[in-house]
């Protein structure tokens, strides 16, 4: 790794934490709106999406720490990265996005 990569390797963690926080805010707002409009409890899916994003955040931190330390080598394989980072973050963002669209899609129709 170069010096720039080493210095910036953990800068994405606050971004992922912010994504979880936005998911939590959308969950709370959707829960209140769903109670008023008598929608089914789709907001519970935000919990799954946020859990997957949290798993990806922990995996990202672990992979970066492994790269900096040079071990363990199984953490540096593409399969480990795919299964513990890329798939969970893609699924988490997709779930949160679809549930948010279900609750808040009417706003897009108004514009």
C-alpha positions as CSV (number, residue, x, y, z in Angstrom):
1,X,0.0,0.0,0.0
2,X,1.1,3.5,-0.6
3,X,1.2,6.2,2.0
4,X,-2.0,7.8,0.7
5,X,-3.8,4.5,0.8
6,X,-2.7,3.9,4.4
7,X,-3.7,7.3,5.6
8,X,-7.1,7.1,3.9
9,X,-8.0,3.5,4.5
10,X,-10.3,4.1,7.4
11,X,-12.0,7.3,6.1
12,X,-15.0,5.4,4.7
13,X,-16.1,4.2,8.1
14,X,-17.9,7.5,9.0
15,X,-19.7,7.3,5.6
16,X,-21.0,3.9,6.5
17,X,-22.0,5.0,10.0
18,X,-23.8,7.9,8.3
19,X,-25.7,5.5,6.1
20,X,-26.9,3.5,9.1
21,X,-28.0,6.7,10.8
22,X,-29.9,7.8,7.8
23,X,-31.5,4.4,7.6
24,X,-32.5,4.7,11.3
25,X,-34.0,8.2,10.7
26,X,-36.0,6.9,7.7
27,X,-37.2,4.0,9.8
28,X,-38.5,6.2,12.5
29,X,-40.2,8.6,10.0
30,X,-41.7,5.7,8.1
31,X,-43.0,4.1,11.2
32,X,-44.8,7.3,12.2
33,X,-46.2,7.8,8.7
34,X,-47.2,4.2,8.4
35,X,-49.1,4.5,11.7
36,X,-51.0,7.5,10.4
37,X,-51.8,6.0,6.9
38,X,-52.4,2.5,8.2
39,X,-49.7,1.0,6.0
40,X,-48.3,-2.5,6.7
41,X,-45.1,-2.5,8.8
42,X,-42.6,-2.4,6.0
43,X,-40.4,-0.2,8.1
44,X,-39.1,-3.3,9.9
45,X,-37.0,-4.0,6.8
46,X,-34.9,-1.0,7.6
47,X,-33.5,-3.0,10.6
48,X,-32.3,-5.7,8.2
49,X,-30.8,-3.2,5.8
50,X,-29.0,-1.4,8.6
51,X,-27.7,-4.7,10.1
52,X,-26.2,-5.6,6.7
53,X,-24.6,-2.2,6.3
54,X,-23.2,-2.5,9.9
55,X,-21.8,-6.0,9.0
56,X,-20.2,-4.5,5.9
57,X,-18.7,-1.7,8.0
58,X,-17.1,-4.1,10.4
59,X,-15.8,-6.2,7.6
60,X,-14.3,-3.1,5.9
61,X,-12.5,-2.2,9.1
62,X,-11.3,-5.7,9.6
63,X,-10.0,-6.0,6.0
64,X,-8.2,-2.7,6.2
65,X,-6.6,-3.6,9.5
66,X,-5.5,-7.0,7.9
67,X,-4.0,-5.2,5.0
68,X,-2.1,-2.8,7.2
69,X,-0.9,-5.7,9.5
70,X,-0.2,-8.1,6.6
71,X,-2.2,-10.9,8.2
72,X,-4.3,-13.0,8.3
73,X,-4.1,-13.8,4.6
74,X,-7.6,-15.4,4.2
75,X,-9.1,-11.9,4.8
76,X,-7.3,-10.5,1.8
77,X,-9.0,-12.9,-0.7
78,X,-11.6,-11.6,-3.1
79,X,-14.1,-14.2,-1.9
80,X,-13.9,-13.0,1.7
81,X,-14.3,-9.4,0.5
82,X,-17.3,-10.3,-1.7
83,X,-19.1,-12.3,1.0
84,X,-18.5,-10.0,3.9
85,X,-18.4,-6.5,2.4
86,X,-19.7,-6.1,-1.2
87,X,-22.8,-8.3,-0.9
88,X,-24.0,-7.1,2.5
89,X,-23.5,-3.4,1.6
90,X,-25.3,-3.8,-1.8
91,X,-28.2,-5.7,-0.2
92,X,-28.4,-3.3,2.7
93,X,-28.5,-0.2,0.5
94,X,-31.0,-1.9,-1.9
95,X,-33.3,-2.9,1.0
96,X,-33.2,0.5,2.6
97,X,-33.8,2.2,-0.8
98,X,-36.7,0.0,-1.8
99,X,-38.4,0.4,1.6
100,X,-37.9,4.2,1.5
101,X,-39.3,4.3,-2.0
102,X,-42.4,2.3,-0.8
103,X,-43.1,4.8,2.0
104,X,-41.9,8.0,0.3
105,X,-42.5,7.3,-3.4
106,X,-45.6,9.5,-3.4
107,X,-43.3,12.5,-3.0
108,X,-41.6,11.8,-6.3
109,X,-45.0,11.6,-8.0
110,X,-45.9,15.1,-6.6
111,X,-42.9,16.6,-8.3
